[in-house]
């Protein structure tokens, strides 16, 4: 997982709303777009960024692309975030600092 891509993809409010829509069920691009007051092209761009980060996957059903949440990437991100709490021990090697 490229954590930087995941965090950047999840940083935009529209993309977080798309992830929220997909947590309940898979949806077509058109169905997702109907929830927003932006162009279909803008929704498509947001979906592309989410897909590139691995947060969503897509499959073709006839002429439609169906998007679904990729929970495993979200789980990896949560594990990383939880690891930031740590045990209070410094784990960075002093030689690796800039």
N, C-alpha and C positions, 0 to 999 in steps of 0.2 A: 504494500500500500504506500503510495506517495502521499504522506501526511499533509504536505504543503498544498497539494492539489485538492485534497479533501476539505481542508480548512478553508481554502479560498472559495471552493464551490459552495460550501455551506454558509459563507459569509453574507451572501445576498438575500435580503428578505423574501423576494419572489421565489428563489430556489428553496428556501426553507419551507415556504408555503407549499411548493410542489411536493417536497418530501413528506410533508404532513398529509397531503391528499393521498399519496401513494401508500401510507402506512396502513390504510384500511383495505385497499384493494388495488389491483392493477387497473390502469386506465389508458385509453387511447390519447394520442397527442391532442386531438380535437376536444376530447372531454376535459383534459387538463386546461387547455386554452380557454374553455368556456367559463372558467372560474376567475379569469383575470381581465382587466381592462387595458390590455396591451395587445400588440399585433401578434398574429400567429407566428410570424418570423421571429419575434422577440422570445416567445415561449419556446420555439424550436431551438434557439440559441441557448437558452437556459437549460433545456433538456440535454443538449449536446455537452455542455460544461459538466452537468451532473453525471452524464454517462462516461465522459472522459476521466472523471475522478473516481469512477467505479461505484458511485452512490446509487445509480439506477442501471438497470439492464433493459433491453428492448427485444421484442420478438415481433415478427411480421405475422399478422392474421389477415389474409386477403390483401387488401390495399392499405390497411391500417397498421401503424406501429403501435404496439402495446407496451407501455412502460411499467416497470415494477421496481419496488425498493430492493436494494441489495443490502440486506440487514447485516451480512458478515462484515462489510466495510465499516458500518456504523459501530458494530461491536468492537472491532479493532481500535477505532478512534476512542471509544469509551474506556477501553482498557488502558490506552496511552494516557488519557486525561486522568484516570484514577491513579496511574503510576506517578503523576506529578505530585501527589500528596506525599508519597514516599514515607520513609520512616525517620526523616530528619537527618539522615546520613548524607554527606556530600559524596556524590559519585563521579563528579567530573574530574578527570586527571588534570592537574595543574599545568602539565605540558601541552594540553590540547586547547588551552585558552588562547584567544587572540590578543 
